[in-house]
Each structure stands twice: as C-alpha cells, then as structure tokens.
Amino acid sequence: VQLVESGGALVQPGGSLRLSCAASGFTFSTYTMSWYRQAPGKERELVAEISSNGGSTNYADSVTGRFTISRDNANNMVYLQMNNLKSEDTAVYYCYVRRWIDYWGQGTQVTVSS
C-alpha cells in the first residue's frame, strides 16, 4: 500500500488549496479514505472521510462548510478542496486508509499565514 500526498503550500488567510492523494497497492474503490491533519504540539485529528463509492462523507466540525473531500475511483485518487483557509488550518495533512492495519502517507504541509 502506498499513499502519496501533494498540493500543500503557503497560502494567505481566506485562500484555497486542493490536496491530492495518489493511492496504490490495494483495491482503492472498496475502501473508505480519509484525510487527517496534525498541527505542531497537537494530536493528529480526522479532517474528512469518504465512503468507498463516494456516496457518504463526514467532516470535522471545524472544517464543515469550508472543506470538501472527493475521490476518483478510476484513477485511485482522493482530494481535499480547502476554501476560506484559516491560520488554525496550518498543519501537516495526511492521507489514510485502514486495510487490516493503518496506512499513512508521508504528509503534505499546509501553512496559512499572511
């Protein structure tokens, strides 16, 4: 199993970013996929998750209405569209799948600062 995130950057408050996660090594279309984040000095937290067929999504209260998770099962990709970014969204963002055990990507840094 391999998860490779991309798209992190430095962005000003109110800006937008789209994170991508390329998945391989498993039957992507049959697994729920998630995005987590970890800010300095804080525990890793669930940001959003999406069911295997994309029909169901779940978001942390702190990002509801600003972030959108989506997936492309034909290309084994999961995305996180982040709008109206705030300084408190600064964190390393990780792609995650549980396939008997936990699998994490290497993370991508998102920094929201003026």
LINLIN-V986621 format. One record per residue. N is the residue number from 1. RES is the residue in three letters. SS is DSSP state (H for helix, E for strand, - for the rest). PSI is psi in whole degrees, -180 to 180 (999 if undefined). D_LAST is the distance of its C-alpha to the last C-alpha in Angstrom with 1 decimal. Layout:
<<N RES SS PSI D_LAST> <N RES SS PSI D_LAST>>
This chain:
<<1 VAL - 132 36.9> <2 GLN E 133 33.8> <3 LEU E 124 30.3> <4 VAL E 113 27.7> <5 GLU E 154 24.1> <6 SER E 166 21.7> <7 GLY - -8 18.6> <8 GLY - 152 15.9> <9 ALA - 176 12.8> <10 LEU E 128 9.1> <11 VAL E 150 7.6> <12 GLN - 154 5.0> <13 PRO - 138 6.5> <14 GLY - -10 9.9> <15 GLY - -178 10.3> <16 SER - 153 13.4> <17 LEU E 153 15.0> <18 ARG E 117 18.7> <19 LEU E 146 20.1> <20 SER E 149 23.6> <21 CYS E 120 26.4> <22 ALA E 123 29.6> <23 ALA E 147 32.5> <24 SER E 162 35.9> <25 GLY - 4 39.0> <26 PHE - 170 39.8> <27 THR - 87 40.8> <28 PHE H -43 37.3> <29 SER H -6 38.6> <30 THR H 5 40.3> <31 TYR - 141 37.5> <32 THR - 137 34.7> <33 MET E 150 31.3> <34 SER E 157 28.3> <35 TRP E 132 24.7> <36 TYR E 166 23.7> <37 ARG E 155 20.6> <38 GLN E 117 20.4> <39 ALA - 158 17.6> <40 PRO - 129 18.3> <41 GLY - 6 21.2> <42 LYS - 162 21.9> <43 GLU - 155 24.6> <44 ARG - 136 24.3> <45 GLU E 150 24.3> <46 LEU E 130 25.5> <47 VAL E -50 23.0> <48 ALA E 154 25.4> <49 GLU E 156 28.9> <50 ILE E 137 31.2> <51 SER - 170 34.9> <52 SER - -37 36.9> <53 ASN - 4 37.7> <54 GLY - 3 34.3> <55 GLY - -14 36.1> <56 SER - 135 34.5> <57 THR E 159 30.9> <58 ASN E 139 29.4> <59 TYR E 150 25.9> <60 ALA - 147 24.4> <61 ASP - -36 24.2> <62 SER - -18 20.4> <63 VAL - -6 19.8> <64 THR - 131 22.8> <65 GLY - -12 22.3> <66 ARG - -34 18.9> <67 PHE E 148 20.1> <68 THR E 125 23.3> <69 ILE E 142 25.4> <70 SER E 169 28.0> <71 ARG E 156 30.5> <72 ASP E 97 32.7> <73 ASN - -23 35.9> <74 ALA - -28 37.5> <75 ASN - 10 34.9> <76 ASN - 48 34.1> <77 MET E 145 30.4> <78 VAL E 143 28.1> <79 TYR E 157 24.7> <80 LEU E 108 21.8> <81 GLN E 123 20.0> <82 MET E 117 16.8> <83 ASN - 161 15.6> <84 ASN - 52 13.3> <85 LEU - 145 11.3> <86 LYS - 162 10.2> <87 SER H -32 8.9> <88 GLU H -5 12.6> <89 ASP H -6 13.2> <90 THR - 123 12.0> <91 ALA E 170 15.4> <92 VAL E 129 18.0> <93 TYR E 133 19.7> <94 TYR E 141 23.5> <95 CYS E 144 26.2> <96 TYR E 142 29.4> <97 VAL E 142 33.0> <98 ARG E 111 36.0> <99 ARG - 84 39.1> <100 TRP - -44 41.5> <101 ILE - 174 38.9> <102 ASP E 134 35.1> <103 TYR E 134 33.4> <104 TRP E 148 29.7> <105 GLY - -178 27.7> <106 GLN - -15 25.9> <107 GLY - 154 22.5> <108 THR E 134 19.3> <109 GLN E 128 15.9> <110 VAL E 122 13.1> <111 THR E 122 9.7> <112 VAL E 110 7.1> <113 SER - 148 3.8> <114 SER - 999 0.0>>
